Amino acid sequence: MNSNKLSSIPLWLLVVTAFILICQGSWMFWDARKRGHNAWLWGFLGLIQFPTYLIIYLIFARKIFKRKVSGSNS
């Protein structure tokens, strides 16, 4: 009854997960640096979890949802 939960996870799944996290963190780091945001923060957050911080980055740092600004006619 004393089994290690990590040893029950297939090795290929750990490798794929690590690859996804490294790619996500690297892309977020490079993109944040290019856009003038805190690159180290976004890169670190990208290494922690997928896809939560990627979605947060896309909404708040990249501003993928832009408001339409209505011009005044005065």
Secondary structure, 3 states (H helix, E strand, C coil): CCCCCHHHCCHHHHHHHHHHHHHHHHHHHHHHHHHCCCHHHHHHHHHHCCCHHHHHHHHHHCCCCCCCCCCCCC
